[in-house]
Amino acid sequence: MKRLLYVFYIAAAVLLFSGCADKTVHSGQSAKQFRFYGVNNFEFLEFYTADGYHTPSQIRDMLNKRVVELLIEKNLLSIDKTADAIGIDVKYTRRYIGDNSDKKTYALSYPFFSYSIKIINGFNFEVKTVEKKNVPFKGSLSMNMKLIASQLTDKQYEKEFIESFANIIVNDIEKLIL
C-alpha cells in the first residue's frame, strides 16, 4: 500500500511539473512593426568617377529592396497606416584604391556608410533615433586579399557592400524596438 501511494505521488509530481515544461514564452505582445517607404535621403560620394560600377540610383534601389526584404523576413514591416514609420537617411561613399593619392586606380576599396534611422509616430514626432557615421565595410579574408591585390574591379562587390549595409541598418532597427 505504501508503495502504491509512493508511485501515485511520483506520478502526480511528474504530471504537475511536465505542465511547466512549455518552452514557449507568451509575452502578450507581438513584435513591433513599422511602415517603411524607402530611404528618405540618399547621398552618394566618390572622389572621382570610374565606369562599370553601379549608378547612385542603382545603389539606392538595391539598398531599399534589401532593407524591405530583411524587414519582411524579421516580421518588422507593416502596411498599417497607424503604425510608426521608419525614416532612413544614408550617405554612401564609394572609394577606390588610391583615391586620395596621385596614383588613382579603378579598383574598388571598401566604402564608408553613414546613416540615421528615425522612428516617427503617427503625430510626426520623432520617437527614437540612431545615427552612425563612417561605418567601414569589413570584408572576408579572401576579399581582403583581393583588395590588397587591387582585384575588386567588378560591380558584384558593391552588391556585397550593400548586403552588409542593409543588415547593419535592420539590426539597428531591431535594437531600437527593444
Secondary structure in CASP SS format (residue, H / E / C, confidence):
PFRMAT SS
TARGET T0000
AUTHOR 0000-0000-0000
METHOD secondary structure of the structure
MODEL  1
M C 1.00
K H 1.00
R H 1.00
L H 1.00
L H 1.00
Y H 1.00
V H 1.00
F H 1.00
Y H 1.00
I H 1.00
A H 1.00
A H 1.00
A H 1.00
V H 1.00
L H 1.00
L H 1.00
F H 1.00
S H 1.00
G H 1.00
C H 1.00
A H 1.00
D C 1.00
K C 1.00
T C 1.00
V C 1.00
H C 1.00
S C 1.00
G C 1.00
Q C 1.00
S C 1.00
A C 1.00
K C 1.00
Q C 1.00
F E 1.00
R E 1.00
F E 1.00
Y C 1.00
G C 1.00
V C 1.00
N C 1.00
N E 1.00
F E 1.00
E E 1.00
F E 1.00
L E 1.00
E C 1.00
F C 1.00
Y C 1.00
T C 1.00
A C 1.00
D C 1.00
G C 1.00
Y C 1.00
H C 1.00
T C 1.00
P H 1.00
S H 1.00
Q H 1.00
I H 1.00
R H 1.00
D H 1.00
M H 1.00
L H 1.00
N H 1.00
K H 1.00
R H 1.00
V H 1.00
V H 1.00
E H 1.00
L H 1.00
L H 1.00
I H 1.00
E H 1.00
K C 1.00
N C 1.00
L C 1.00
L E 1.00
S C 1.00
I C 1.00
D C 1.00
K C 1.00
T C 1.00
A C 1.00
D C 1.00
A E 1.00
I E 1.00
G E 1.00
I E 1.00
D E 1.00
V E 1.00
K E 1.00
Y E 1.00
T E 1.00
R E 1.00
R E 1.00
Y E 1.00
I C 1.00
G C 1.00
D C 1.00
N C 1.00
S C 1.00
D C 1.00
K C 1.00
K C 1.00
T C 1.00
Y C 1.00
A C 1.00
L E 1.00
S E 1.00
Y E 1.00
P E 1.00
F E 1.00
F E 1.00
S E 1.00
Y E 1.00
S E 1.00
I E 1.00
K E 1.00
I E 1.00
I E 1.00
N C 1.00
G C 1.00
F C 1.00
N C 1.00
F C 1.00
E E 1.00
V E 1.00
K E 1.00
T E 1.00
V E 1.00
E E 1.00
K E 1.00
K E 1.00
N E 1.00
V E 1.00
P E 1.00
F C 1.00
K C 1.00
G C 1.00
S C 1.00
L H 1.00
S H 1.00
M H 1.00
N H 1.00
M H 1.00
K H 1.00
L H 1.00
I H 1.00
A C 1.00
S C 1.00
Q C 1.00
L C 1.00
T C 1.00
D C 1.00
K C 1.00
Q H 1.00
Y H 1.00
E H 1.00
K H 1.00
E H 1.00
F H 1.00
I H 1.00
E H 1.00
S H 1.00
F H 1.00
A H 1.00
N H 1.00
I H 1.00
I H 1.00
V H 1.00
N H 1.00
D H 1.00
I H 1.00
E H 1.00
K H 1.00
L H 1.00
I H 1.00
L C 1.00
END
